[in-house]
């Protein structure tokens, strides 16, 4: 039996606390950083919504997407300009920030700005990257690969925690079902919790249809996002991950799978009562 990694079941992210005994938190933002005025307006709307709903928010946007399926896909502003914009959002709206790293050489600069350094699903077993994140990051989020079982994420957690970072979150973002579809196994949330980490449920990337351009409407099925989000919260996730955009067809990355920003409040008003029930101590002890 795999030894349980030495991590924190709950910990602080900036001004917020996340984990089993904390309220549901939201990770939200556009897939990738776009024009500064647009990104700032998204951050402002999310911050206002979170304040109105009394919901803990972590702002997410990638400064670079290095795993685009096509050579000409928009990759973002890059490390220097992207981190500068994320730092501006962090200061202006007083929000914790998360973004993903794709190479070891980015980690030091990213960790100086980001409250949470995210390891993409495709790189979740990359030892050198995980160890560098463990040495540098205050907290990290490892997205479970579509290709491995949830219990096998113990090795990834151990690589990060052994390098020095005990504040580790794990994200369930679907498992391969055939060549270009993902399915959500809600029991994965329970299994990931067994590894001693807060668990994130990503309701947006699961609806992508891989191999089809994200600018093609056939490249995703966002109508399933509300069902997945409510199911993930009901299964006990500690954080809900939703990429969102004010005009999804014009989003420069994952246009076919981001959730419409105008619809986010309605979804959260459905999700939060579920979280209130599931996250009561008595409800957790009954599961």
N, C-alpha and C positions, 0 to 999 in steps of 0.2 A: 504494500500500500504506500502511495506517495506521501512523504512527510509534508504536513501542512506548512506552506510558506509563512515566514514571520512578517506579517503585514498588519495594518490597522483596519479593523472592521468599520471604523469611522474616523474622520480626521477633518481638519480645517482646510478650506480652499479660499485664500484671501479672508474675507469677512464672513464666509459661509462655513457651515459644518455639513458634511455629507456622510451618509451611512445608514445602517439599519434602524437606529433610534432617532433619526432626524426626519423632518418633513421631506416629501418628494421635492427634488430639485430639477430644473430644466436646463439642458444644454441646447442652445439655439443660435442660429445665425445663417448667413448664406454659405453655400458650399465652399466658395473661394472668394477672396477679396476682389472686388471690382472697383469701379470709380469711387474715389473718396466720398463725395457728397452722398452717393447712394448708400454706401456702407454705413456712414454716420447716421443717416436717416433710419436705416434698419435697426441699428443699435439703440437709437433713441426710442423708437416705437416699442422695441422689446423691453427696454428698461421701464418705460411707462406702464406697459402691460403687466410686467412682473410686480411693479409697485401696487398697481390696482388690485391684483389678485393675491397679493401677499405671498408671492412665489419666489423662491430662491433661484436666481438666474446666473448661468455661466455663459458668456458670449463665445461663440465658436465661428471661426472662418479660417480657411487655409491660406497661408501666404504663398504657398506653391503646391500644385498638384503634379506630382511626378509620375503618376500611374495612369495618365490618360490613355485611352485605347487607340487614339489616332495622333499622328505626328503634329498635326496642325491644331490640336485641341488647346484651348486657352488654359494656361498653367498658373496664372496669377502674377502679382507684381514682383515676386522673388523675396529672398531673405531680408535684405536691408530695408527696402521700401515697405515690405509687408509688415515686418516687425515694428517699424516706426508708426504705421497706421494702427496696428493693434495696441501699441502703447498709448496712442492718443485716445482710443476708445476706452481703454482701461482707466485713464486719468479723468476724462471728461464725464463718464457715466458711472464711475466708481464700481466697475464690474470685474469679477475675475475673468481671465481670458484663457482659452484653450486653442491650440492649433497643432498640426501634425508635422513631424519631422520625417525625412526620408533618407537622410545620410548622417553619418557620425559627425562630419565637419560642421553641420548646422546646429548641433545640440547645445554647445556652450552659449552661443548668441541667443538661441531661442529660449533657453532656460533662464536667461537674465530678464526676459520680458514676460514670459508666460507663467501663469499660476499653475497650469497643468500642461505637460508635454504629452502629446498623443502619438502613439505608435500605430501606424496603419495596419489593417488586417493582413495585407499581403506580406508584411514584414514582422509579424508577431512572434516569429521564432528566430529572428536575426540576432544572434548572440552578441556580436560586437556593437550593434546599435542599441540593444536593450541594456547592455552593461554601461554604455556611455550615458544613456538616459538615467540609469540608476545612480551614476556618480554625480550628475549635474542637476537633476530636476528636484524641485520641492515636492511635486506630486506628478504622477503620470497616469494616463489612461491607455491601456492596451486593448485594441479591438481584436476580438477573437477571429481568427482566420476562418473563412468559409469552409475550409478543407480539414479542420481538426475538431475532435470532440471537446466539449467544454472542460472535462476533467483534465485534458492534456494541456490546458493553459497553466497548470501548476508549474511546469518547467519555465515558462516565460516569466511568471511572477517571481520565481526563485532567482532568475538571472538579474532582474531589476533590484529585488530586495537585498540580495547578497552584495550588490555593488553599492548599497547605501540608502536607497529610497524605499521606505516602508509604506509610503502613502500611495497605494496602487489601486486603481479602479479597473474593472474589466467590463468590456462592452459586448453584449450579444447583438449581432447584426445579421444573423441568418446563416444558414448552411446550404451548401450546394445541393441542388435538386435537378439533375440533368446538366446540360452544358451551359445554360444561360439564365437559370432561375434560381432563386433562393427561397427557402422556407424558414419559418420561425418555429423553433422548438421551445415552448415556454418552460419546459422542465430544465432547460439550460440555465435559466436564471437561478433556479434553486441550486444546481450543481456549481455554478460559479460562486454563489454565496458560500458554499462549503469550503472554498479556497481561502476564505478569510478576508475578502475584499468587498467594498461597495460595488454594486452592479448597475451598469447603465444598459438601457434598452434603446437601440437605434431603430426607430420606426420608419425611417425614410430610405436608407440604403437597401433595405430588404426588398423594396418594390422595384428596384432596377432590373432591367432585362439586359444582361451583359452580352456584348458582341453587337448590340444595336446602339447607334450613336445616341448620346443623352439629349441631343437637340431634336431627335426624332420622337414624336409622341409615343411611338410604339416601344421606345426604350425604357418605359416605366409604367407603373399602374398606381398613381398617387391616390386613387379613390380608396385604396385599401389602407392608407396610413391611419385614419381614425380607428378602424377596427384593430389594427396592430398596436397602436398606442394604448388603447384601453385594455387590451389583453395583456400587454407587458406590465402595465401598472397593476393590474389585478393579480398578476403572477408574482409581484413583490419587488420589482426593480426599484432602486434607490434614486436613480436619475433617469429622466426621459430625454432622449436625443432626437431633435427634429431640425433638419435643415429647412430653412424657409426663405422666401423671396417675395417681394411685392408684385412681381410680374414673372411668374415661373417660365412661360415660353421664351422670355428674353434673358433668363439666367445664363451666364456664360459657362456654367458647369452644372451637370446633373439637372438640366432643365426638365427632364421627364420624370424626375422623382422628388424634387423639392416641394414643400407644402406651401400653399398660398398664405402669405402673411395676413391677409384680410380675414382668413378663416381660422387663424390660430387661436384667437380668444375663445371662439365657440367650442373648439376642441378641448381646450384647457378647462373650460367650465364643465365639460363632461368628465374629464379625467380626474380632476381634483377631488370630487366626492368619492370616487373609487379609492383614491389614495388614502383619504381620511379613514375609510373603513378598514382597508387592508393593513395600514400602518399602525393601527391601535395595538398596543402590546398584547391584549387578549386575543386579537385576530391572528397575530404571528404565532402565538403559542399553540393555537388550534391547528395550524397547518403542519 
